[in-house]
């Protein structure tokens, strides 16, 4: 009952975090990678030791390609993102990356993505997220159709969607700031992580809601008069340890991937870590208290 009793404090904290995320998105925006806005991705590996990023940036700057992002990967690999360039410009870039031949390298891949492809990917990503949210709304409403008292099944679905919005906004806000501070880019892996967060978050929320449903059913069968907030509080107590432990095992793996994994998956691991923490928090400290608030509001009207 502690969570339900102090729900106002948790609502206030949630509001502050959400507003901070929205402010970061509004102020900094999401730094779109070449997957969305088009450009070129060049991957190379050095035969010997890899030069420092500072030396490489100094060597590449005179080419006049505008923004060139150099990202180390593994021990000798390097990822370079820039605007669309021709074959001749690519050769000049390779020469600059080799420090005029003093640091021999081998080209691993060269990928060019046009703006039209990036726009198509953006539209598909948005469509996928909307489709998933609508499917979840319909599924939860159907799954909880027999739980109509004291809270209708569609209200469970609406609250679940509210928590999903929170769970998406928080990592997006973090990445908006990282894009401003460190140049972190939103790519196709970002979308994959966002979709994964949707699934992970809704799973935690449904676990709690399902326990509420079971306790409501038992209350009806036993013909007891337990208040709804006590039923929700009991359900939270029965599921909170499981939810936190399950989330922690995943977070530990993601943190290991972030600190010890390849450079190319660091942002993906960070995104999932933030989303996992936000999803676990919202399932416990936001979704269930909202049920109680909605039930009390329905009583007054």
Secondary structure, 3 states (H helix, E strand, C coil): CHHHHCHHHHHHHHHHHHHHHHHHHHHHCCCECHHHHCEEEEEEEECCCCCCHHHHHHHHHCCCCCCCEEEEECCCEEEEEECCCCHHHHHHHHHHHCCCCCCCEEEEEEEEECHHHHHHHHHHHHHHHHHHHHHHHHHHHHHCCCCCCCCCHHHHHHHHHHHHHHHHHHHHHHHHHHHHHHCCCECHHHHHHHHHHHHHHHHHHHHHHHHHHHHHHHHHHHCCCCCHHHHHHHHHHHHHHHHHHHHHHHHHHHHHHHHHCCHHHHHHHHHHHHHHHHHHHHHHHHHHHHHHHHHHHHHHC
